[in-house]
Amino acid sequence: MSENTSSIVSKVWNFCHTLRDDGVGYGDYLEQLTYLLFLKMADEFSKPPYNRNLQIPKKYNWESLTELKGAELELHYSTLLRELSNQKGILGQIFTKSQNKIQDPAKLYRLIELIDNEEWNMMATDVKGEIYEGLLEKNAEDTKSGAGQYFTPRALIRTMVECLRPEPMKTIADPACGTGGFFLSSYEFISKSYKLDKKQKEFLKFKTFAGNEIVANTRRLCLMNLFLHNIGDIESDNYISPADSLVADSGARFDYVLTNPPFGKKSSMTFTNEEGEQEKEDLTYNRQDFWATTSNKQLNFVQHIKTMLKTTGKAAVVVPDNVLFEGGAGETVRKKLLETIDLHTILRLPTGIFYAQGVKANVIFFDSKPASKENQTKEIWYYDYRTNIHHTLKKNQLKKDDLEEFIKCYNPENRFKRKESYHPEKNPEGRWRKFAFDEIIARDKTSLDIFWLKDKSLADLDNLPDPDELALDIVENLEAGLENFREIIKKLNSK
């Protein structure tokens, strides 16, 4: 990072801390920064050497903000946000449901001044992206905001992308795209792995990506994040839909789906009852293309992703453990997956890598196939990166290097040429092992929840993990237990 870039990053961070003293959280700061950055960059595009005619009313452009101070600025800024939310295209999408969260006009003026002092369009894309991604990660760490569920560890995202190896002129979708991490990593991979011609660059920038994000604030952050990373531009059509992707099959089919659907087992809708109290109602999606009707959000996403893929499509999806072992609808979905697609790889993830606590997750990799009478899955390869692995968000974060061995085992260049590292006698601690279709289909409920390594912390009391790791394990087990109790109480109350 250059000295100038470092200086800008420092300014942006420091001002964030200043606003925190006034009760403005990272999420609110990010929103305001998004509005102002977008207007400043639009202003730069309207001047030489760009001279673009952008559809931003003069009354509500960047210069209209720089000319005011005090209460007059605060009033005008609030009006500007309201008016721009009614505009068409990405402009209206960025400003949807926007509100002024900076109540001190002097600090609002200082933030505008800070942004105005820089030429943002002159900065390299990776510099602008670095500033914004840093803020997104900081926001995810703020557990009170709940923003962590929209932020997947970047090391995990890059690993999933490297295994799928997306190619130019092919489409990539994420039905629960959060702040756009999978899109950014795919964009970077394609840009660096291939020498793109003009047509391919155009396709990558404007036609490769499509996503859904139902939370307005998160969707706004995603649009801005992509824009700062050179995906789309100010005049682009909207390619991040606010619609719930599970409601219906849009009919669109994609070459790749990379996603980490939101945590939480149930799909639900919040409403206000007659007493004025907020209640949640479980949602089920009655779709003809689904094998099972269920309120289990994760199972619905898996079924939806299968529908989204072209017959030659590939997917990498983060799923919680319940998708691998749950009975009823879960068993139905697993059997159908094994029959109709090639579910070839499962990566068991360690705890302590997500901002939402108590999450035990996996990545399932599968390839779509044309209809056939034969079962499409012949064998499933497992990589156990959970047993005897301990990560924490602060002291031992998941890094890309931690998953390099998995990528080598996966063998993205030719996944049909793989070698097991596990051997019952020669290498009983091998993490890479395959199971044949017949072995899996014979398991109770067709469970894909398979482990074979010994947990050393249970066998060797002299070699107990760090106290922080033990405490984290206890917290995660308690969280999982509490969630199960809540489900039981909910079922009892509904009878």
Protein Blocks (a to p, Z undefined) as FASTA:
>chain_A
ZZklmmmmmmmmmmmmmmmmnopafklmmmmmmmmmmmmmmmmmmpcfklpacfbdfklm
mklmmmpgcjllmmmmmmmmmmmmmpgcjllmmmgoiacfbfblklmmmmmmmmmmpcfk
lpcfklmmmmmmmmmmmmmmmmmnommmmpccfklmmmmmmmnopaehiacddfblonom
mmmmmmmmmmmmpccdfklmmmmmmmmpccddfblklmmmmmmmmmmnopajfklccfbd
fbdfklpcehiacfbdcddddehjbdcdddddfkopacddddddddfkbmbdcfblklmm
mmmmmmmpcfkbccdddddfklmmpghjlmmmmmmmmmmmccfbccdddehkafbghiac
dddddddddddfbdfblbdcdddfkgopacdfklmccdfklmmmmmmmnommlmmlccdf
bdfklmmmbcbdcddfklmmmpghhiabdcfbdcfklmmmklcccfklmmmmmmmmmmmm
mmmmmmmmmmmmmZZ
